[in-house]
């Protein structure tokens, strides 16, 4: 995983189960939820931005992002 990516797992009031939020360079990027089951996880991309002193350029290697999403999907699948 790129050191600019970070993942926070938390309970969002919009969902019944634990979710994972992916940020890049401190800027929120998306959230993955499993409310519809592990076979039907959803990813929600955010267009709102956090106010940062120096916002990151939201451009990163596709393989790094897809690998991270797959890792999160596996971790969320293992939760009961």
C-alpha positions in Angstrom: 0.0 0.0 0.0 1.2 3.5 -0.8 2.2 5.4 2.3 -0.2 8.2 1.1 -3.2 5.9 1.5 -4.8 5.4 4.9 -7.8 3.3 6.0 -10.1 3.9 8.9 -12.6 1.3 10.0 -15.6 2.7 11.9 -19.4 2.5 12.4 -21.1 5.1 10.3 -24.7 5.9 11.3 -25.8 5.5 7.7 -24.9 1.8 7.8 -25.7 -1.1 10.1 -22.3 -2.8 9.8 -18.6 -1.6 10.1 -17.4 0.4 7.1 -13.9 1.3 5.8 -13.0 4.8 4.7 -10.0 5.3 2.3 -8.1 8.6 2.3 -5.3 9.6 0.1 -2.8 12.2 1.4 -5.2 13.1 4.2 -8.1 13.7 1.8 -11.1 11.4 2.0 -11.6 9.4 -1.2 -14.2 6.7 -0.6 -16.0 4.5 1.8 -16.7 0.7 1.5 -19.8 -0.8 3.2 -21.0 -4.4 3.5 -24.7 -3.8 4.5 -25.9 -5.7 1.5 -23.7 -8.7 2.3 -20.1 -9.7 1.5 -21.0 -10.6 -2.0 -22.6 -7.2 -2.7 -20.2 -4.7 -1.0 -20.6 -1.1 -2.2 -18.0 1.7 -2.6 -19.1 5.3 -2.4 -16.8 8.0 -3.7 -16.8 11.4 -2.1 -16.7 14.7 -4.0 -16.6 16.9 -0.8 -13.1 17.6 0.3 -11.5 18.3 3.7 -9.9 21.7 4.0 -6.2 20.9 4.1 -3.3 23.3 4.1 -1.9 21.5 1.0 -4.4 19.3 -0.7 -2.9 16.3 -2.4 -3.1 15.7 -6.1 -5.7 13.0 -6.4 -3.8 10.9 -8.8 -2.2 7.6 -7.9 -1.3 4.2 -9.3 -4.3 2.2 -10.2 -2.8 -1.1 -9.1 -2.0 0.3 -5.7 -5.6 1.5 -5.2 -7.2 -1.8 -6.5 -4.9 -3.8 -4.3 -5.9 -1.8 -1.3 -9.6 -2.1 -2.1 -9.2 -5.9 -2.5 -7.4 -6.1 0.9 -10.2 -4.1 2.6 -12.8 -6.3 0.9 -11.0 -9.4 2.4 -10.8 -7.9 5.8 -14.5 -6.8 5.9 -15.5 -10.3 4.6 -13.8 -11.9 7.6 -15.8 -9.8 10.1 -18.9 -11.3 11.6 
